[in-house]
């Protein structure tokens, strides 16, 4: 996530013309806590180091679980991609579990075609309440081994 800070009205009146943008890295999958890190986040969205990947040992649908180190075997790994359900006129009815699963398999699995093993994809989807504000449903993509074996460590 991100957080933006602007100068106060008094600072602007005194000539301030800056914007501070901070990258926010969650400490747990439910975003209840954030990690404190220092340094630049330049390029992290394109080629993130393993320390910033979201790896889990339980189904990502389960809230309030900690991340696990991606440089150790783990059960679920975020791909860094999103699955998006939208139509010409947007989504007006919340998609069924089958529709969401089909979209995850279609859109999320594309990034893991070179992975070895019985890799499948799943997505953690926006809650239906988002339809009160927007007309698309977004799912965060994860991969996992269908046979239950852990995914290999990342470096």
C-alpha positions as CSV (number, residue, x, y, z in Angstrom):
1,X,0.0,0.0,0.0
2,X,1.0,3.6,0.1
3,X,0.5,6.7,2.2
4,X,0.9,10.3,1.0
5,X,1.7,13.3,3.2
6,X,1.3,16.9,2.0
7,X,2.7,20.1,3.6
8,X,0.4,22.1,5.8
9,X,-1.4,25.2,4.5
10,X,1.1,27.4,6.4
11,X,4.1,25.5,4.9
12,X,2.6,25.9,1.4
13,X,2.1,29.7,2.1
14,X,5.8,29.8,3.1
15,X,6.8,28.2,-0.2
16,X,6.7,24.4,0.4
17,X,6.1,22.4,-2.7
18,X,6.7,18.8,-1.8
19,X,4.8,15.6,-1.5
20,X,6.0,12.6,0.6
21,X,5.0,9.2,-0.6
22,X,5.6,6.2,1.7
23,X,5.3,2.6,0.7
24,X,3.6,0.5,3.3
25,X,4.5,-3.1,3.8
26,X,2.1,-5.2,5.9
27,X,3.3,-7.3,8.7
28,X,0.4,-9.8,8.5
29,X,-1.9,-10.8,5.7
30,X,-4.8,-8.9,7.2
31,X,-2.9,-5.6,7.1
32,X,-3.5,-5.3,10.9
33,X,0.2,-4.5,11.4
34,X,2.8,-2.9,9.2
35,X,6.5,-3.6,8.9
36,X,9.0,-0.8,9.6
37,X,11.7,-0.7,7.0
38,X,14.1,2.0,5.9
39,X,15.5,2.8,2.5
40,X,14.1,3.2,-1.0
41,X,11.3,1.1,-2.4
42,X,12.5,1.9,-6.0
43,X,11.8,-1.0,-8.3
44,X,10.2,-3.2,-5.6
45,X,7.0,-3.6,-7.6
46,X,8.8,-4.9,-10.6
47,X,11.5,-7.1,-9.0
48,X,10.8,-7.5,-5.3
49,X,13.3,-9.2,-3.1
50,X,12.0,-12.4,-1.4
51,X,11.7,-10.5,1.9
52,X,8.8,-8.5,0.5
53,X,6.9,-11.3,-1.1
54,X,3.7,-12.5,0.6
55,X,4.1,-16.1,1.5
56,X,1.7,-18.0,3.8
57,X,1.4,-21.5,5.3
58,X,-2.4,-21.5,5.4
59,X,-5.1,-20.8,2.8
60,X,-5.0,-17.0,2.0
61,X,-8.7,-16.9,2.7
62,X,-7.9,-17.3,6.4
63,X,-7.6,-13.9,8.0
64,X,-5.1,-12.9,10.7
65,X,-2.2,-15.1,9.7
66,X,1.4,-14.0,9.7
67,X,3.6,-14.0,6.6
68,X,6.2,-16.8,6.6
69,X,9.7,-16.4,5.1
70,X,9.6,-16.9,1.4
71,X,13.2,-18.2,1.5
72,X,11.9,-21.2,3.4
73,X,9.4,-23.8,2.1
74,X,5.8,-22.4,2.2
75,X,2.4,-23.4,1.1
76,X,1.0,-20.3,-0.7
77,X,2.9,-17.6,-2.5
78,X,1.4,-14.3,-3.9
79,X,2.3,-13.9,-7.6
80,X,2.3,-10.1,-7.6
81,X,-0.6,-10.1,-10.0
82,X,-4.4,-9.5,-9.8
83,X,-7.4,-11.2,-11.3
84,X,-10.1,-8.7,-12.3
85,X,-13.7,-9.4,-13.0
86,X,-15.5,-6.6,-14.9
87,X,-17.9,-6.4,-17.8
88,X,-18.7,-3.9,-20.5
89,X,-21.1,-2.2,-18.0
90,X,-19.1,-3.4,-15.0
91,X,-20.1,-6.0,-12.5
92,X,-23.5,-5.5,-11.0
93,X,-24.0,-8.9,-9.2
94,X,-21.3,-10.4,-7.1
95,X,-19.8,-13.4,-9.0
96,X,-20.4,-16.9,-7.9
97,X,-17.6,-19.0,-6.3
98,X,-17.3,-20.9,-9.7
99,X,-17.0,-17.6,-11.6
100,X,-14.4,-16.3,-9.2
101,X,-12.4,-19.6,-9.3
102,X,-12.5,-19.7,-13.2
103,X,-11.2,-16.2,-13.3
104,X,-8.4,-17.0,-10.9
105,X,-7.4,-20.1,-12.9
106,X,-7.5,-18.1,-16.1
107,X,-5.8,-14.9,-15.0
108,X,-3.5,-15.9,-12.1
109,X,-2.0,-19.1,-13.5
110,X,-0.5,-17.4,-16.5
111,X,2.4,-16.1,-14.4
112,X,3.4,-19.6,-13.2
113,X,3.5,-21.6,-16.4
114,X,7.2,-22.3,-15.9
115,X,6.8,-23.6,-12.4
116,X,7.4,-27.3,-11.8
117,X,5.0,-29.5,-10.0
118,X,1.2,-29.5,-9.7
119,X,0.8,-25.8,-9.4
120,X,-2.6,-24.2,-9.2
121,X,-3.9,-20.7,-8.5
122,X,-6.4,-19.1,-6.3
123,X,-7.4,-15.5,-5.5
124,X,-8.6,-13.6,-2.5
125,X,-11.4,-11.5,-3.8
126,X,-12.8,-8.2,-2.8
127,X,-15.9,-8.5,-0.6
128,X,-19.3,-7.9,-2.3
129,X,-19.5,-4.6,-0.5
130,X,-17.1,-3.0,-3.1
131,X,-20.0,-3.1,-5.6
132,X,-21.5,-0.2,-3.7
133,X,-18.6,2.0,-4.9
134,X,-17.1,0.4,-8.0
135,X,-18.2,-2.1,-10.7
136,X,-15.2,-4.5,-10.7
137,X,-14.1,-7.2,-8.4
138,X,-10.4,-7.7,-7.9
139,X,-8.6,-10.8,-6.5
140,X,-5.1,-11.0,-5.2
141,X,-3.4,-14.1,-6.9
142,X,-1.7,-16.9,-5.1
143,X,-0.1,-20.1,-6.3
144,X,0.0,-23.4,-4.4
145,X,0.8,-27.1,-5.0
146,X,-2.4,-29.1,-5.5
147,X,-0.8,-32.1,-3.9
148,X,-0.2,-30.2,-0.6
149,X,3.6,-30.1,-0.9
150,X,5.2,-26.9,0.1
151,X,6.5,-24.6,-2.6
152,X,10.3,-24.3,-2.9
153,X,12.2,-21.5,-1.1
154,X,12.7,-18.3,-3.1
155,X,15.8,-16.3,-3.1
